[in-house]
Amino acid sequence: MESTGSRQPSLPVRIFSLYSEGFRNMTLGRTLWKIILIKLIIMFGVLKLFFFPDFLNTRFATDAQKADHVLEQITSAAKETTTTTGGESL
């Protein structure tokens, strides 16, 4: 085996340096990343407020009531699936 004087950095260091150099030298890419971040903020921040209301907090007062409702919804869906696909009810 030949031994060279300089040692190559480890794989994670090389991957990190590849991305950091790439992001440092971007011009158009920075604008695209800003657009992507704005879209993500809109999707997860704003749309959540309008389309995904907090159903459990508005309908149930205690954590036990919330847990019972979720358990009932999950198990009823599982029971329906087994009766329609299996042919027999449990």
C-alpha positions as a printed Julia matrix, in Angstrom:
90×3 Matrix{Float64}:
   0.0     0.0    0.0
   1.15    3.46  -0.81
   0.85    6.13   1.81
   0.2     9.65   0.67
   1.13   12.66   2.73
  -2.35   14.18   2.78
  -5.32   12.33   4.18
  -8.74   12.74   2.53
 -11.52   13.99   4.84
 -14.22   11.57   5.92
 -17.37   11.06   3.85
 -19.72   13.17   6.05
 -17.24   16.07   5.95
 -16.98   15.84   2.17
 -20.79   15.73   1.78
 -21.22   18.74   4.07
 -18.56   20.69   2.21
 -20.17   19.83  -1.17
 -23.52   21.26  -0.05
 -22.07   24.26   1.76
 -19.98   25.24  -1.28
 -22.97   24.73  -3.56
 -25.26   26.91  -1.46
 -22.56   29.56  -1.06
 -22.13   29.9   -4.84
 -25.85   29.89  -5.76
 -27.5    32.91  -7.32
 -30.79   31.75  -8.84
 -31.05   28.92  -6.32
 -31.36   31.34  -3.39
 -34.46   32.84  -4.92
 -35.91   29.4   -5.53
 -35.22   28.34  -1.94
 -36.94   31.51  -0.69
 -39.99   30.66  -2.8
 -39.99   27.09  -1.45
 -39.79   28.3    2.16
 -42.61   30.81   1.63
 -44.79   28.09   0.12
 -44.07   25.75   3.05
 -44.95   28.47   5.56
 -48.21   29.11   3.73
 -49.03   25.4    3.46
 -48.32   24.42   7.05
 -49.0    27.67   8.86
 -51.84   29.49   7.19
 -53.81   26.64   5.63
 -53.75   24.68   8.89
 -55.67   27.47  10.58
 -58.46   27.43   8.0
 -58.76   23.81   6.9
 -57.72   21.81   9.97
 -59.63   23.07  12.99
 -58.89   21.64  16.41
 -61.77   19.16  16.42
 -61.01   17.44  19.72
 -60.59   20.61  21.79
 -63.85   22.08  20.5
 -65.95   18.96  21.12
 -64.48   17.37  24.26
 -63.53   18.83  27.63
 -61.17   16.25  29.12
 -58.3    14.17  27.84
 -60.18   10.99  28.72
 -63.11   11.97  26.5
 -60.72   12.79  23.66
 -58.93    9.46  24.05
 -62.22    7.53  24.12
 -63.4     9.24  20.94
 -60.14    8.54  19.1
 -60.15    4.91  20.25
 -63.75    4.5   19.14
 -63.01    5.97  15.71
 -59.95    3.78  15.19
 -61.58    0.56  16.34
 -64.81    1.15  14.42
 -62.82    1.63  11.22
 -60.91   -1.58  11.93
 -64.11   -3.51  12.63
 -65.67   -2.3    9.37
 -62.57   -3.35   7.44
 -62.51   -6.84   8.91
 -66.21   -7.47   8.36
 -66.18   -6.32   4.74
 -63.01   -8.1    3.73
 -63.15  -11.19   5.92
 -66.79  -12.08   5.43
 -67.34  -12.74   9.11
 -67.64  -10.38  12.02
 -65.45  -10.88  15.06
